[in-house]
């Protein structure tokens, strides 16, 4: 089954529209970035469209080429005075120290839940993966789940989410684990950012495959970590684009509204 991420996102956004109507005050989302590729611009376009629908202002701050960590910290501090939530769009160009920028995020504005003490329970991609599992009727409890990649936006929060739902979670990264784990995995979440490197023969038949490894593959084409033919092996498959991406964007705004209500 191919997951229609746009349809799932639409359900979430409809509920958020109702929620937004009860929040009369202005809400703004800040995006701090230092350049980006086609995948980055695609996500920002989707975010901006959802923001417009929900009556949320987007304040985009793009750092100049060669900006330092100090420049980025100053931009973040300025942005934080103007918005209710902030996204630090990864990756940040060198020589910016991304860890320092993330550490400077206010927990009250950390929409992506990537800082050391976020006020939100779950990062948007993990929330989106959970929503897709629920919509697909998948209960992870007791199942083997493999998470490929251990990044703060996809891998780590997705592993935490799956473990909380009772799955037996294995990590596969460049440094540890083996892709052989996929041979007997019931569920896999991909977040390596390596376009098309997961092939059908690497998978267990009937796997639930959630591909969150969005990358520009050349010529502006967006690809996930899984070769599209992996859909033939999966009982549930999120294509790229159109799979988990739109749902994750909807979850960003769910988090933003939650933050805006908690900190009047």
VEXBALO-600587 format. One record per residue (C-alpha): residue in three letters; y, x, z. Coordinates in Angstrom, 1 decimal. Each point is the difference from the previous one (the first is absolute). Layout:
<atoms>
- res;Y;X;Z
- ALA;Y;X;Z
...
</atoms>
This chain:
<atoms>
- res;Y;X;Z
- UNK;0.0;0.0;0.0
- UNK;3.4;1.4;-1.0
- UNK;2.6;-0.6;2.7
- UNK;3.1;-1.7;-1.2
- UNK;2.5;1.7;2.3
- UNK;2.9;-1.9;-1.4
- UNK;-1.6;-3.3;1.0
- UNK;-0.7;1.2;3.5
- UNK;3.6;1.4;0.3
- UNK;1.4;-3.3;-1.2
- UNK;-1.7;-1.8;3.0
- UNK;1.5;2.5;2.4
- UNK;3.4;-0.2;-1.5
- UNK;0.0;-3.8;0.1
- UNK;-0.6;0.2;3.7
- UNK;2.7;2.6;0.4
- UNK;2.5;-2.2;-1.9
- UNK;-0.5;-2.7;2.7
- UNK;0.4;2.7;2.7
- UNK;3.1;1.4;-1.6
- UNK;1.7;-3.5;-0.1
- UNK;-0.1;0.0;3.8
- UNK;1.7;3.4;0.2
- UNK;3.6;-0.8;-0.9
- UNK;1.5;3.5;0.4
- UNK;0.1;2.6;-2.8
- UNK;-3.0;2.4;-0.3
- UNK;0.1;3.3;-1.8
- UNK;-2.8;2.5;-0.9
- UNK;0.9;3.6;-0.5
- UNK;-1.9;2.3;-2.3
- UNK;0.5;3.8;0.4
- UNK;-1.4;2.0;-2.9
- UNK;0.4;3.3;-1.8
- UNK;-1.1;-0.6;-3.6
- UNK;-3.3;-1.5;-1.1
- UNK;-2.3;-0.7;-2.8
- UNK;-1.0;-3.2;-1.9
- UNK;-2.2;-1.1;2.9
- UNK;2.9;0.3;2.4
- UNK;2.4;-1.9;-2.2
- UNK;-2.6;-2.7;-0.6
- UNK;-0.4;-0.6;3.7
- UNK;3.8;0.0;0.6
- UNK;0.4;-2.6;-2.8
- UNK;-2.6;-2.2;1.6
- UNK;1.6;0.4;3.4
- UNK;3.4;-0.8;-1.4
- UNK;-1.3;-3.2;-1.7
- UNK;-1.6;-1.2;3.2
- UNK;3.1;0.8;1.9
- UNK;2.2;-2.0;-2.3
- UNK;-2.4;-2.9;0.4
- UNK;0.2;0.1;3.8
- UNK;3.7;0.5;0.1
- UNK;-0.3;3.6;1.3
- UNK;2.5;2.7;-1.1
- UNK;-1.5;3.3;-1.2
- UNK;2.1;3.0;0.9
- UNK;-1.4;2.9;-2.1
- UNK;1.0;3.6;1.0
- UNK;-1.1;2.7;-2.4
- UNK;0.4;3.6;1.1
- UNK;1.5;2.5;-2.4
- UNK;-2.3;2.7;-1.5
- UNK;-0.1;2.9;2.4
- UNK;0.8;-2.1;3.1
- UNK;-1.0;1.6;3.2
- UNK;-1.7;-1.5;3.1
- UNK;3.4;-0.2;1.7
- UNK;1.4;-2.0;-3.0
- UNK;-3.0;-2.3;0.2
- UNK;0.4;-0.5;3.7
- UNK;3.7;-0.8;-0.4
- UNK;-0.8;-2.5;-2.8
- UNK;-2.6;-1.7;2.2
- UNK;2.4;-0.2;2.9
- UNK;2.6;-1.6;-2.2
- UNK;-2.5;-2.4;-1.6
- UNK;-1.3;-1.1;3.3
- UNK;3.4;-1.4;1.0
- UNK;0.0;-2.3;-3.0
- UNK;-3.5;-1.5;-0.1
- UNK;-2.7;-1.7;2.2
- UNK;-2.9;2.0;-1.5
- UNK;-0.4;3.4;-1.7
- UNK;-2.6;1.3;-2.5
- UNK;-0.2;3.8;-0.5
- UNK;-1.4;0.1;-3.6
- UNK;-2.5;2.7;-0.3
- UNK;-0.2;2.7;-1.2
- UNK;3.2;1.7;1.0
- UNK;1.0;3.0;-2.0
- UNK;-0.2;3.5;1.5
- UNK;1.6;1.5;2.0
- UNK;0.3;-3.3;1.9
- UNK;-2.2;0.0;3.1
- UNK;-1.6;-3.5;-0.3
- UNK;-1.5;0.2;3.5
- UNK;3.5;0.4;1.5
- UNK;1.3;-2.9;-2.0
- UNK;-2.8;-2.2;1.0
- UNK;0.4;1.1;3.6
- UNK;3.6;-1.1;-0.2
- UNK;-0.8;-3.5;-1.0
- UNK;0.9;-2.6;2.5
- UNK;-3.1;-1.9;1.2
- UNK;2.1;-3.2;-0.3
- UNK;0.5;0.6;-3.7
- UNK;-3.3;1.6;-1.0
- UNK;-1.1;-2.5;-2.6
- UNK;-2.9;2.2;-1.2
- UNK;-1.2;0.7;3.6
- UNK;-0.3;3.7;-0.8
- UNK;2.0;1.4;2.9
- UNK;-1.4;1.2;3.3
- UNK;0.6;-3.2;1.9
- UNK;0.5;-2.9;-2.5
- UNK;0.7;-3.5;1.4
- UNK;-2.4;-1.5;-2.5
- UNK;-3.7;-0.2;0.3
- UNK;-1.0;1.0;-3.5
- UNK;1.3;1.8;-3.1
- UNK;0.5;-2.2;-3.0
- UNK;-2.8;1.4;-2.2
- UNK;-2.5;-0.5;2.9
- UNK;1.4;-3.5;0.6
- UNK;-0.5;-0.7;-3.8
- UNK;-3.5;1.3;0.1
- UNK;-0.8;-2.2;2.9
- UNK;1.5;-3.0;-1.8
- UNK;-2.1;0.7;-3.1
- UNK;-3.2;0.2;2.1
- UNK;0.9;-3.3;1.6
- UNK;0.8;-1.7;-3.3
- UNK;-3.2;1.4;-1.5
- UNK;-2.1;-1.3;2.9
- UNK;-1.1;3.5;1.1
- UNK;-0.7;0.7;3.7
- UNK;0.0;3.8;0.5
- UNK;-1.8;-0.3;3.4
- UNK;-3.2;2.2;0.0
- UNK;0.6;1.2;-3.5
- UNK;0.4;3.6;-1.2
- UNK;3.6;0.7;-1.2
- UNK;1.1;3.2;-1.7
- UNK;3.7;0.9;-0.1
- UNK;0.8;2.6;-2.6
- UNK;3.2;1.9;1.0
- UNK;1.5;0.2;3.4
- UNK;3.7;-0.6;-0.7
- UNK;2.4;-1.8;2.3
- UNK;0.7;-2.8;-2.4
- UNK;-3.6;-0.9;-1.2
- UNK;-2.8;2.0;1.5
- UNK;0.6;0.2;3.7
- UNK;1.3;-3.5;0.6
- UNK;-2.7;-1.5;-2.2
- UNK;-2.7;1.8;2.0
- UNK;1.5;-1.3;3.2
- UNK;0.1;-3.5;-1.4
- UNK;-3.6;0.1;-1.1
- UNK;-1.2;1.5;3.3
- UNK;1.9;-2.8;1.9
- UNK;-1.9;-2.5;-2.1
- UNK;-3.3;1.6;1.0
- UNK;-0.8;2.1;-3.1
- UNK;-1.7;3.4;0.3
- UNK;2.6;2.2;-1.6
- UNK;-0.4;3.4;-1.7
- UNK;2.9;2.1;-1.3
- UNK;-0.2;2.1;-3.2
- UNK;2.8;2.5;-0.6
- UNK;0.4;3.3;-1.9
- UNK;-0.8;1.7;3.3
- UNK;-2.8;-2.1;1.4
- UNK;-2.7;-2.5;-0.9
- UNK;-1.8;-0.6;-3.3
- UNK;0.4;-2.5;-2.8
- UNK;-3.7;-0.5;0.3
- UNK;0.9;-2.3;2.9
- UNK;1.0;-2.6;-2.7
- UNK;-3.7;-0.3;-1.1
- UNK;-0.7;-2.2;3.0
- UNK;3.4;-1.3;0.8
- UNK;0.5;-3.8;0.3
- UNK;3.8;0.3;-0.1
- UNK;2.3;2.8;-1.3
- UNK;3.7;0.5;0.2
- UNK;1.4;2.6;-2.4
- UNK;3.2;1.8;0.7
- UNK;-0.4;3.5;-1.4
- UNK;2.6;-0.3;-2.8
- UNK;-2.4;1.5;-2.6
- UNK;0.0;-2.2;-3.0
- UNK;-3.4;-1.2;-1.2
- UNK;-2.1;2.5;1.9
- UNK;-2.4;-2.5;1.5
- UNK;-2.6;-1.0;-2.5
- UNK;-2.5;-2.9;0.0
- UNK;-3.0;2.3;0.5
- UNK;1.4;1.2;3.3
- UNK;-0.1;-3.5;1.5
- UNK;-2.4;-2.4;1.6
- UNK;-0.6;-3.2;-2.0
- UNK;1.9;-2.9;1.5
- UNK;2.6;2.2;1.8
- UNK;3.3;-1.5;1.1
- UNK;2.4;2.4;-1.7
- UNK;3.7;0.0;1.1
- UNK;1.9;2.4;-2.1
- UNK;3.4;1.1;1.5
- UNK;0.3;3.3;-1.7
- UNK;2.8;-0.9;-2.4
- UNK;1.1;3.0;-2.1
- UNK;1.9;0.6;-3.2
- UNK;-2.7;1.2;-2.5
- UNK;2.4;1.1;-2.7
- UNK;2.2;-1.9;-2.4
- UNK;1.2;-2.3;2.7
- UNK;-3.5;-1.5;0.3
- UNK;-1.1;-0.9;3.6
- UNK;-3.6;0.6;1.1
- UNK;-2.0;-0.3;3.1
- UNK;-2.5;2.4;1.4
- UNK;-2.9;-2.0;-1.5
- UNK;-0.8;0.0;-3.6
- UNK;0.4;-3.6;-1.2
- UNK;-3.7;-0.1;-0.9
- UNK;-0.8;0.1;3.7
- UNK;0.7;-3.8;-0.1
- UNK;-3.5;-0.3;-1.5
- UNK;-1.5;1.3;3.2
- UNK;2.1;-1.8;2.5
- UNK;-0.3;-3.5;1.4
- UNK;3.7;0.1;0.8
- UNK;2.4;2.4;-1.8
- UNK;3.7;0.4;0.2
- UNK;1.4;1.2;-3.4
- UNK;3.0;2.2;-0.4
- UNK;2.5;-1.3;-0.7
- UNK;-0.1;-3.6;1.3
- UNK;-2.4;0.5;2.9
- UNK;1.0;1.1;3.4
- UNK;3.5;1.0;-1.0
- UNK;1.6;-3.4;-0.1
- UNK;-1.7;-1.0;3.3
- UNK;1.3;3.2;1.7
- UNK;3.5;-0.8;-1.2
- UNK;-0.2;-3.5;1.5
- UNK;-1.2;1.6;3.3
- UNK;3.0;2.3;0.0
- UNK;2.2;-3.1;0.2
- UNK;-2.3;-1.7;2.6
- UNK;0.7;3.1;2.1
- UNK;3.7;0.0;-0.7
- UNK;0.4;-3.6;1.0
- UNK;-2.0;0.7;3.2
- UNK;2.3;2.9;0.9
- UNK;3.1;-1.9;-0.8
- UNK;-1.1;-2.8;2.4
- UNK;-0.9;2.4;2.8
- UNK;3.3;1.9;-0.1
- UNK;2.9;-2.4;-0.3
</atoms>
